[in-house]
Amino acid sequence: MFIKNINMNSKKWFTLIELIVSITIIGILSMMTYAPYSYYQNKASLKVTTREVSQLLYEAKSMAINWAIWADWNVSIWVYFDTSESANTQIKVFSYPHNMEKMNILNTEWWDIRLIKTLTLKKWILMDKIEDKQNILFFFDSITWNISYYNWLSWTRNNFNDDIVSINFSFKWSSSPNLNKTINYYTNTNIIDY
């Protein structure tokens, strides 16, 4: 009878080893589900960012072409990409007004250039490179409706005429092709592919 009591009492409780094994199994299962969830979350964040950047370029072109003329001012748009480590999480949009007197188009002073929008990339998404350039400026001219592309090196403007401008984004400088995304801007047709 004493032996039966011991066996019945021992079955009511978990032993320490059983408890450690069950916690270990739960931990392994949760890690197995968290890793794919985190991966797909990062991949989706990268996809959303590239969509936002491509929409920003379309929006800048549209603003330059369709923006209402304020009094005698017509506003061109600059979109500035900088891949330096201090600025690779933001894309800035500037307005550049032109003063029109009769049939003459006069350039305005530097202080009339205004920052109208800043697109901050999603967390941990970075601009890696733009072709072989560190920074680039898209200039959407509201007067001629032309688009120019410039590479800025220490405040000197270098025009370039590439057929495709590629802007690369990555999640924390990842080398995995699944956590890298490229926006291709076709300069001849103004089409964006990502």
Beta strands, then each sheet from edge to edge (+ up, - down):
strand 1: 73-82
strand 2: 90-101
strand 3: 104-107
strand 4: 114-120
strand 5: 125-130
strand 6: 135-140
strand 7: 147-153
strand 8: 156-159
strand 9: 164-171
strand 10: 180-186
strand 11: 191-193
sheet 1: 3+ 2- 1+ 6- 7+ 8-
sheet 2: 3+ 2- 4+
sheet 3: 5+ 9- 10+ 11-
end
